[in-house]
Amino acid sequence: MNKQRNQKWLDELISRAINTEKPQFDTEKWKQKYANEFQTLLSRAAKGDSARQPSILKVILKSPLTKLAAAAVIILAISFFSAHQDSSEQADTTTVSKITKSPVEMMTAISLERAFRRGGIEAVEKQCEQAFKPIGPWPRSLSVEQILAEFNDKGKSSERTRL
Amino acid sequence: MEADSAKIMSRALEKEKSVAQKPDTALVKAAINGDAEGFTELCRRYYPAMVAIAHSILGDRHLAEDAAQQAFAKAAVKLPQLKKESRFAGWLAVICRNVAKDMARRTENLRTTDVLSTIAAKSNDDDTTETVREAISKLSASARELIFLRYYDGMSYEQISAVLGISEQAVSGRMRRAKKKMADYLRRNGFGEVRL
């Protein structure tokens, strides 16, 4: 009982000490004082719902189902991309094998241009190496002109044999 | 002419009433989308609580009202950043606390003891009231805030828990401890019978 009385007494004392008079919010005064902020608030009405468009990430992260779906899409995209990469690499090798049918074909401007487009000067060198393989190693003492002359002759003869 | 103005007035009153009956979350949503009436209703609802929070930090009623108004201005701009509408009160309280602390730093009035004792000296209150004010000023910032929220506007524990973002049980516990501390202080200062 004594405790309760003390409690009440303390409540009264605190109320008196804080000297409470309920503060009233003056809307008009506030609007005038903080005109810029109020205008910012109103400007959102003009923008409409677009002012609070939820981001895609938020939507995805909202439920576990959407999270799983997003993960599945990512995995599918990665696997599709990697599969596509493999097939394009295979396509490259087939074109090389097609091109490297004969040294003459290998040395045509078109094949060299293709090789250059595919892999730059390194690809051209590689193609040349592959083209020269069936011909065999060249002695160092031979000049470039001689090599080319011999090469052209061989090319002509191989064309002739094919015909 | 008079009938028209009466109609307009009654319509405005009806609209005001309907806005006042809306729950916080609906008002917050409306305010986010730029509804001025929704926002001002929220201001009206939480003004006393924000003034109480600011007063507990600043120790001055007028400064506290300024801080609360400034907090509303900040909230008006930052409202789209609010993640959950249901946590508006707690979010607003954080803004208000920061504004009041900034203000206190600027005016170098962070020590509420001085301010409270100044108020006590200015007014013609008795010694008891002055001692109670001292007891309040000796409390921790969070306990002082709780006391102000409870006795400023007679807020219920439910309302306080919404503003502080803690459970009602926690509010009750903190309140009990704060009052006990005050009672201890009062007993040490000549109020021998105070036991809670």
Interface residues (C-beta under 8 A of the other chain):
Chain A: N2 K3 N6 Q7 W9 L10 D11 L13 I14 S15 R16 A17 I18 N19 T20 K22 P23 Q24 F25 T27 W30 K33 Y34 E37 F38 T40 L41 L42 S43 R44 A45 A46 K47 G48 D49 A51 R52
Chain B: A31 I32 N33 G34 D35 A36 F39 T40 C43 R44 Y47 P48 V51 H55 R61 E65 A68 Q69 Q70 F72 A73 K74 A76 V77 L79 P80 I119 S123 D125 T128 T129 V132 R133 I136 I147 F148 Y151 Y152 D153 G154 K179 M182 A183 L186 E193 V194 R195 L196
